[in-house]
Amino acid sequence: MDDTALLRQTIRRCTAVLVATLSTLGVSLQSSSEAGFLLILAVISVVYLVVEFIKVNPPAESLDGPSSTEDEE
């Protein structure tokens, strides 16, 4: 990834953390019947964060080709 893509990914993650924090705070300050939208928003942002941190990118070495141990065989 280039620097711009990494910066955009970091901004998305930070925004998701802020949304999750503020919506969770809003849910705790409101009654349960009024906090439906905030609860949905909090759950969606937490799920996004979990998916972002679990997603594994393949290492750059494996994209280049076979490793040196495979060439020796």
Summary of the structure (lengths in Angstrom):
residues: 73
radius of gyration: 19.8
end to end distance: 32.4
largest distance: 67.2
contacts: 144
relative contact order: 0.11
helix: 77%
strand: 0%
